[in-house]
Structures are given as C-alpha cells and as structure tokens.
C-alpha cells in the first residue's frame, strides 16, 4: 500500500515543531517519513535533517545519517565534515569503523560513490558494536 499522506505518527512531531521549532526530533522524523513511505526525501526534508544536525551536533548517529544522504547525493565534501566526528569518536563502535572506511574512500577519490560501492563499504567494514579492545561499547571485554 502506497501512502499518499504523511504518516499519522508524524502528527505529534509536527505539532512539537510548531511549539518548539528548534527541537531536532520533528526534523529527523520528517526526513525519515519519506523513507518509511518508500520515497526519496525532498530537498525540504534534507534541509530538515541538516538543521537537526546543527541543533544536535553531539548525535553521532544523526551525523552518520546525514553523511550517508550527502554521499548518495554526491556531496562528498559535506559528507567528510559529518563523518569526521563519527570516525574519530573516542568510544569506537561499528559506526566509527564504517565512518573511517567511508572517509578513506572519499579521501582516495573525488569520484561519486555508487550505491553498490556504498553498500560494500558498509557491509565489509566492522559493523559489530565493539570497542577497540574487542569489548562491548562500554569498553569491557567479554
């Protein structure tokens, strides 16, 4: 079933955005509502995601989402800026290693990253949420 209207769950976030327009959550959900409908995000949705990243620069998952969108749109210089904090996080995770692999790829070539290449980079980099010592994300070994 293809949805022609925004997802109903978005209504509370739309209301929140009207009350507090500098809150990142409604902006993030607006962006993700397009993917949930199987649609490509509009420029307005991408701008909402960019604004959310400005409002919550500490949210590395949000930065990774924005960087992935930028890579897919061929905006490699912007993606590099958003990947850097994730790649250099003092608490490494699978996303950290993915960001490092993406940065290596972007820095090695100015050519666009194809969807297939992006998928290969993400699946071949270490996607386990492990610390450098092989422990979980709180740094303890198992």
C-alpha positions as CSV (number, residue, x, y, z in Angstrom):
1,X,0.0,0.0,0.0
2,X,1.5,3.3,-1.0
3,X,0.8,6.2,1.3
4,X,-0.3,9.5,-0.2
5,X,-0.4,11.4,3.0
6,X,2.3,11.8,5.7
7,X,2.5,9.1,8.2
8,X,0.0,9.6,11.1
9,X,2.7,9.1,13.6
10,X,4.3,12.3,12.3
11,X,1.4,14.4,13.5
12,X,2.7,14.7,17.1
13,X,6.2,15.7,15.8
14,X,4.6,18.3,13.5
15,X,2.8,19.7,16.5
16,X,6.0,19.7,18.5
17,X,7.8,21.5,15.7
18,X,5.2,24.2,15.8
19,X,5.6,24.6,19.6
20,X,9.4,24.3,19.6
21,X,10.9,24.7,16.2
22,X,14.5,24.3,17.4
23,X,14.0,20.7,18.5
24,X,15.7,18.1,16.3
25,X,13.2,15.2,16.7
26,X,10.4,16.5,14.5
27,X,13.0,17.4,11.8
28,X,14.5,13.9,12.0
29,X,11.2,12.2,11.8
30,X,10.1,14.4,8.9
31,X,13.2,13.2,7.0
32,X,12.7,9.6,7.9
33,X,9.0,9.7,7.0
34,X,9.9,9.7,3.3
35,X,12.0,6.5,3.6
36,X,9.1,4.9,5.5
37,X,6.9,5.7,2.6
38,X,9.5,4.3,0.1
39,X,10.1,7.8,-1.3
40,X,13.2,9.8,-1.9
41,X,13.4,12.7,0.7
42,X,12.6,16.1,-0.7
43,X,15.0,19.0,-0.5
44,X,13.0,20.3,2.4
45,X,13.4,17.0,4.2
46,X,17.1,17.1,3.6
47,X,17.3,20.6,4.9
48,X,15.4,19.5,8.0
49,X,17.9,16.8,8.6
50,X,20.8,19.3,8.2
51,X,19.1,21.6,10.7
52,X,18.6,18.7,13.1
53,X,22.4,18.0,12.9
54,X,23.1,21.7,13.6
55,X,20.8,21.5,16.7
56,X,22.3,18.2,18.0
57,X,26.0,18.1,16.9
58,X,26.7,15.6,19.6
59,X,24.4,13.0,18.0
60,X,26.8,10.8,16.0
61,X,24.0,8.6,14.6
62,X,22.4,11.7,13.2
63,X,25.6,12.8,11.7
64,X,26.1,9.4,10.1
65,X,22.6,9.5,8.6
66,X,23.2,13.0,7.2
67,X,26.6,11.9,5.8
68,X,25.0,8.9,4.1
69,X,22.4,11.1,2.5
70,X,25.2,13.5,1.4
71,X,27.2,10.7,-0.1
72,X,24.2,9.5,-2.1
73,X,23.7,13.0,-3.4
74,X,27.3,13.3,-4.3
75,X,28.1,16.0,-1.7
76,X,31.4,14.4,-0.6
77,X,32.9,17.5,1.0
78,X,29.9,17.9,3.2
79,X,29.8,14.2,4.0
80,X,33.5,14.3,5.0
81,X,32.7,17.1,7.6
82,X,29.9,14.9,9.1
83,X,31.8,11.7,9.0
84,X,34.9,13.1,10.9
85,X,33.4,13.2,14.4
86,X,32.0,9.7,14.0
87,X,35.3,8.4,12.6
88,X,37.3,9.9,15.4
89,X,35.0,9.2,18.3
90,X,36.9,8.3,21.5
91,X,34.4,5.5,22.0
92,X,34.7,3.3,18.8
93,X,31.6,1.5,17.5
94,X,30.7,-0.3,14.3
95,X,29.6,3.2,13.0
96,X,33.0,4.5,13.8
97,X,34.7,1.9,11.6
98,X,32.1,2.5,8.9
99,X,32.8,6.2,9.0
100,X,36.5,5.6,8.9
101,X,36.1,3.3,5.8
102,X,33.9,5.9,4.1
103,X,36.4,8.7,4.9
104,X,39.2,6.6,3.4
105,X,37.1,6.1,0.2
106,X,36.2,9.8,-0.1
107,X,39.8,10.9,0.5
108,X,41.2,8.5,-2.0
109,X,38.9,9.7,-4.9
110,X,36.7,12.6,-5.8
111,X,34.5,10.3,-7.8
112,X,30.9,9.8,-6.7
113,X,30.3,6.8,-4.5
114,X,27.8,4.4,-6.2
115,X,25.0,2.8,-4.2
116,X,26.7,-0.6,-4.8
117,X,30.1,0.6,-3.6
118,X,28.5,2.3,-0.5
119,X,26.8,-1.0,0.4
120,X,30.0,-2.9,0.0
121,X,31.9,-0.4,2.2
122,X,29.3,-0.6,4.9
123,X,29.0,-4.3,5.0
124,X,32.7,-5.1,4.8
125,X,33.7,-2.6,7.5
126,X,33.4,-3.9,11.0
127,X,29.7,-3.5,11.8
128,X,30.0,-5.1,15.2
129,X,29.4,-2.6,18.0
130,X,32.7,-3.4,19.7
131,X,35.3,-1.2,21.4
132,X,39.0,-1.3,20.3
133,X,39.7,-3.9,22.9
134,X,37.1,-6.3,21.5
135,X,34.6,-5.5,24.3
136,X,31.2,-4.0,24.0
137,X,30.5,-0.3,23.8
138,X,31.2,0.3,27.5
139,X,34.8,-0.8,26.9
140,X,34.6,-4.1,28.9
141,X,36.0,-7.3,27.3
142,X,33.7,-10.3,27.0
